[in-house]
């Protein structure tokens, strides 16, 4: 009986040691090869997709931000879902954002009454990547000169044919995306327009990452996304 107990105890110790070895191996592997890749939250596939960004609470006031975020997201998706083999079809089919602007300008009254699926249908999309832009730009700390870039949005994919949300399934308003920078004192390179640009670029990058596989080491560092607009 005692020998059986010793044998069981030995097996248990070996099991614990094995777990420790696996855990240590994962840590060593991460140090050698870097953090593991992060899978896409949702794969858009090759069906035509329209990128639609708006702040429906303040559509006119946030129009410029919406247009910039839309273009940044489109650029990021094209860059990270491009096919390196010319003989293979594209990994994503995005409706040109200029077509959306042209439609808005040509049908302003009609457009204002259209729902998300209606807009997608009018532009030939099968799905709409919809971004509800809630916060974008600069937050000035009260009583201080410090500037902080802030961004917040809800993101979802809508099926044009049914009007139903394809993704996410468990959040009606969409998946939240939020980011803010550390407070910074104004300098020649840190001023409201530059901080706003940074908020839009970083926020757009985080939105795009939801739809492609990415590795933390390969993703742009937030600090490197500081952009100084030309004057």
C-alpha positions in Angstrom: 0.0 0.0 0.0 2.8 2.4 0.9 4.6 1.6 -2.3 1.4 2.3 -4.3 1.1 5.7 -2.6 4.7 6.5 -3.4 4.2 5.6 -7.0 1.1 7.8 -7.2 2.9 10.7 -5.5 5.8 10.3 -8.0 3.4 10.5 -10.9 1.7 13.6 -9.5 5.1 15.3 -9.1 6.0 14.4 -12.6 2.7 15.8 -13.8 3.4 19.1 -12.0 6.9 19.3 -13.4 5.5 18.7 -16.9 3.1 21.6 -16.5 5.9 23.8 -15.3 8.1 22.7 -18.2 5.2 23.5 -20.7 4.7 26.9 -19.0 8.4 27.7 -19.0 8.6 26.6 -22.6 5.8 29.0 -23.6 7.6 31.9 -21.8 10.9 31.1 -23.5 9.2 30.7 -26.9 7.6 34.1 -26.5 11.0 35.7 -25.7 12.6 34.0 -28.7 9.8 34.4 -31.3 7.8 37.2 -29.8 4.1 37.3 -28.8 1.8 34.9 -30.5 -0.3 36.2 -33.5 -3.8 37.5 -32.7 -6.5 36.0 -34.9 -9.1 38.2 -36.6 -12.3 38.8 -34.6 -14.2 38.4 -37.8 -13.2 37.6 -41.4 -14.9 39.8 -44.0 -14.1 37.5 -46.9 -14.4 38.6 -50.5 -18.0 39.8 -50.6 -18.1 43.5 -51.5 -17.9 45.5 -48.2 -18.7 49.2 -47.6 -16.8 51.0 -44.8 -19.4 53.3 -43.3 -18.2 55.7 -40.5 -20.5 58.2 -38.9 -21.3 60.0 -35.6 -25.1 60.0 -35.9 -25.4 62.2 -32.8 -23.4 64.9 -34.6 -23.2 63.9 -38.3 -22.2 67.3 -39.6 -19.8 68.3 -36.8 -17.9 65.0 -37.1 -18.1 64.7 -40.9 -14.4 65.4 -41.4 -13.3 62.9 -38.7 -15.7 60.2 -40.2 -14.2 60.6 -43.6 -10.6 60.4 -42.3 -11.3 57.3 -40.2 -13.1 55.6 -43.1 -10.0 56.2 -45.4 -7.6 55.1 -42.6 -9.5 51.8 -42.0 -9.7 51.1 -45.8 -5.9 51.7 -46.2 -5.1 49.4 -43.2 -7.4 46.6 -44.5 -5.9 46.8 -48.0 -2.4 46.8 -46.6 -2.9 43.8 -44.3 -5.2 41.8 -46.5 -3.4 42.2 -49.7 -2.5 39.1 -51.7 1.2 38.8 -52.3 0.7 36.2 -55.1 -0.6 38.1 -58.2 -2.2 34.9 -59.5 -4.5 34.7 -56.5 -7.7 36.7 -56.0 -7.8 39.6 -53.6 -8.5 38.7 -50.0 -11.0 41.6 -49.6 -13.2 43.6 -51.9 -13.8 47.1 -50.5 -16.2 49.7 -52.1 -14.2 52.8 -53.0 -14.9 55.5 -50.3 -15.1 58.1 -53.0 -18.3 56.4 -54.3 -19.9 56.9 -50.9 -19.0 60.6 -50.9 -20.3 61.0 -54.5 -23.6 59.4 -53.5 -24.0 61.5 -50.4 -23.4 64.7 -52.4 -25.7 63.6 -55.2 -28.6 62.5 -53.0 -28.3 64.5 -49.7 -32.0 64.4 -48.7 -32.5 60.8 -49.7 -29.3 59.8 -48.0 -30.3 61.3 -44.7 -33.3 59.0 -44.4 -31.5 55.8 -45.5 -30.7 53.0 -43.1 -27.4 51.1 -43.1 -28.5 48.3 -45.4 -30.1 50.8 -47.8 -26.8 52.6 -48.2 -24.9 49.4 -48.7 -27.4 48.2 -51.3 -27.2 51.5 -53.2 -23.5 51.1 -53.5 -23.4 47.4 -54.5 -22.2 46.1 -51.1 -23.2 42.8 -49.6 -22.0 43.8 -46.1 -21.4 47.0 -44.3 -18.6 47.5 -41.8 -20.3 50.1 -39.7 -18.4 52.4 -37.3 -20.3 54.5 -34.8 -17.8 57.2 -34.0 -18.5 58.5 -30.5 -15.3 60.2 -29.5 -12.5 61.4 -31.7 -10.0 64.2 -31.2 -8.4 66.1 -28.4 -9.2 66.2 -24.7 -7.8 69.2 -22.9 -7.3 68.6 -19.1 -9.3 71.2 -17.2 -7.1 73.8 -15.6 -4.0 72.5 -17.4 -2.3 72.9 -20.8 -1.9 69.2 -21.2 -3.4 67.6 -24.4 -4.6 64.0 -24.7 -5.7 62.1 -27.8 -9.0 60.2 -27.3 -10.9 57.8 -29.5 -14.0 55.7 -28.9 -16.3 53.8 -31.3 -18.6 50.8 -31.7 -18.0 48.5 -34.6 -20.2 46.0 -36.3 -20.8 44.2 -39.6 -24.3 44.4 -41.1 -25.7 42.1 -43.7 -27.2 44.1 -46.6 -29.8 41.6 -47.7 -31.3 40.9 -44.3 -30.4 44.1 -42.3 -29.2 41.8 -39.5 -25.9 42.1 -37.7 -23.4 39.5 -38.9 -20.9 40.3 -36.2 -20.8 40.6 -33.2 -23.6 38.3 -32.2 -23.8 39.3 -28.5 -23.6 43.1 -28.7 -26.4 45.0 -30.4 -24.4 48.3 -30.7 -21.2 46.6 -31.8 -17.8 45.8 -30.4 -16.3 48.8 -28.5 -13.0 50.2 -29.5 -11.4 52.8 -27.3 -7.9 54.3 -27.0 -6.4 57.4 -25.4 -2.8 58.7 -25.3 -0.9 59.9 -22.3 -1.3 63.6 -21.5 1.3 65.7 -23.3 2.5 69.2 -23.0 2.3 71.3 -26.2 5.4 71.5 -28.3 6.3 72.2 -31.9 5.1 68.7 -32.8 2.4 68.3 -30.2 -0.5 70.7 -30.8 -4.3 70.1 -31.2 -4.4 69.3 -34.9 -1.5 66.8 -34.5 -3.1 65.2 -31.4 -6.4 64.9 -33.2 -4.7 63.2 -36.2 -3.0 60.8 -33.9 -6.4 59.8 -32.3 -7.9 59.1 -35.7 -5.0 57.1 -37.0 -4.5 55.0 -33.8 -8.3 54.4 -33.4 -8.6 53.4 -37.1 -5.7 51.0 -36.8 -7.4 49.3 -33.8 -10.6 49.0 -35.7 -8.9 47.4 -38.7 -7.0 44.9 -36.5 -10.4 43.3 -35.7 -10.6 41.9 -39.2 -7.1 40.5 -39.9 -4.6 38.3 -38.2 -1.8 40.4 -36.7 1.2 40.0 -34.5 1.9 42.5 -31.8 5.5 42.9 -32.9 4.4 43.8 -36.4 1.7 46.2 -35.4 2.5 49.9 -35.5 3.5 51.3 -32.2 1.0 53.9 -31.0 3.8 56.4 -30.4 5.0 56.0 -34.0 1.6 56.9 -35.3 2.0 60.5 -34.2 1.4 62.5 -37.3 2.1 66.2 -37.8 -0.3 67.6 -40.4 1.2 69.8 -43.1 0.3 73.5 -42.6 
